[in-house]
Amino acid sequence: MNWTFFHRMASPKWFYDFSGRLLPWVGMLALGCVVIGLTWGLLFTPPDYLQGNSYRIIFLHVPAASLALTIYSGLAVTAAIGFIWKIKLADMAVSCLAPIGASFCALALITGAIWGKPTWGTWWVWDARLTSVLILQFLYFGLIALREAFDSRETAARACAILAMVGLVNLPIIKFSVEWWNTLHQGATIRVAGESSMAMEMLIPLLTSIAGFYLFTLFVFLLRIRAEILNREQNTAWVRGLLGANF
């Protein structure tokens, strides 16, 4: 395997240049998918035969919940890379991903409560799925707070990496909670292997919305990490040259 690409990716300067070329394309694709997916899903899909129009919250809830788990997985893996190989770009990525993941986790909890009220008759129940997602929210908040608790950036990076890796144990609990315990939360309607239980006129806009949210997350992450790179590398010659050329 050729590891040259991965070694280059670990360079803040190379990643800054590469992400700058990628950013406008990701932004345009994200905007297109989000607008099409949400407009199609919220305005033009037929009502559900059981839930009526209240099910439309899934076009926000499902992408947000999926991203809350995916971002944490990526954050924990990136934190482990930084912890083992002391790659400073990895710690920058963890610092940028935690607030994004916390935002989507909060959106998943809020939209889930909005959907739960007409469906279950209550805003909240302490079942396994909801409680484990709430724990994920606290893990995100813990990572954000822990980074601010240390004056030393290296100490903060190690502490956040350990918490992120320990928190991984919560992800399979979230994923399989509806199968392991009796819960009000419905099971998965979209399956990678096997047939999805959702009608195609609802599934296609949902998948479009999910793609748009993932691209939007990548867009926001690239914006944040580029700012973080400039902040941390402000005393290097290449950043001084870049800022001098722009001003």
Residue pairs with C-beta under 8 A, 6 or more apart in sequence:
8 14
9 15
9 18
9 89
10 87
10 89
10 90
11 89
12 88
12 89
12 92
12 229
12 232
12 233
13 233
13 236
13 238
15 89
15 225
15 229
16 226
16 229
16 230
19 222
19 225
19 226
20 226
22 222
23 219
23 222
23 223
23 226
26 215
26 218
26 219
26 222
27 219
29 212
29 215
30 212
30 215
30 216
30 218
30 219
31 212
31 216
32 212
33 208
33 209
33 211
33 212
33 215
34 209
34 212
34 213
34 215
34 216
35 212
36 205
36 208
36 212
37 59
37 205
37 206
37 207
37 208
37 209
37 210
37 211
37 212
38 59
38 60
38 209
38 212
40 204
40 205
40 208
41 56
41 58
41 59
41 202
41 205
41 206
41 208
41 209
42 56
42 59
44 205
45 56
45 201
45 202
45 205
46 201
46 202
47 53
47 55
48 54
48 55
48 202
51 118
51 119
54 115
54 118
54 119
55 115
57 111
57 114
57 115
58 115
58 206
59 205
59 206
59 209
60 107
60 111
60 209
61 107
61 108
61 111
61 112
61 115
62 190
62 206
62 209
62 210
63 209
63 210
63 212
63 213
63 214
64 104
64 105
64 107
64 108
64 111
64 213
65 104
65 108
65 112
65 133
66 210
66 213
67 101
67 104
67 213
67 214
67 217
68 101
68 104
68 105
68 108
68 133
68 136
69 136
69 171
69 174
69 175
70 214
71 97
71 100
71 101
71 104
71 217
72 101
72 136
72 139
72 140
72 164
72 167
72 168
72 171
73 168
73 171
74 97
75 93
75 94
75 97
75 98
75 101
75 143
75 164
76 164
76 165
76 167
76 168
78 90
78 93
78 94
78 97
79 90
79 91
79 94
79 160
79 161
79 164
79 165
80 161
80 164
80 165
81 87
81 90
82 88
82 89
82 90
82 91
82 93
82 94
82 157
82 161
83 157
83 158
83 161
83 162
83 165
88 232
89 229
91 153
91 157
91 160
91 161
92 225
92 228
92 229
92 232
93 221
93 225
94 143
94 157
94 160
94 161
94 164
95 147
95 160
95 228
96 221
96 224
96 225
96 228
97 221
98 140
98 143
98 144
98 147
98 160
99 140
99 144
99 224
100 217
100 220
100 221
100 224
101 140
102 137
102 140
102 141
102 144
104 213
104 217
105 133
105 136
105 137
105 140
106 137
108 133
109 130
109 133
109 134
109 137
112 130
112 133
113 123
113 124
116 122
116 123
116 124
116 125
116 184
117 123
120 184
124 130
125 184
127 177
127 181
127 182
127 183
127 184
127 185
128 173
128 177
128 178
128 180
128 181
128 183
129 174
129 177
129 178
129 183
129 185
130 185
132 170
132 173
132 174
132 177
133 174
135 170
136 167
136 170
136 171
136 174
139 163
139 164
139 167
139 170
142 163
143 160
143 163
143 164
146 156
146 159
146 160
146 163
147 156
147 160
148 156
149 156
149 159
150 156
150 159
173 180
177 183
177 185
178 185
178 186
178 187
178 188
179 187
189 196
189 197
189 198
190 196
190 198
190 203
190 206
190 207
191 197
196 203
198 206
230 239
230 242
230 243
233 239
234 240
234 243
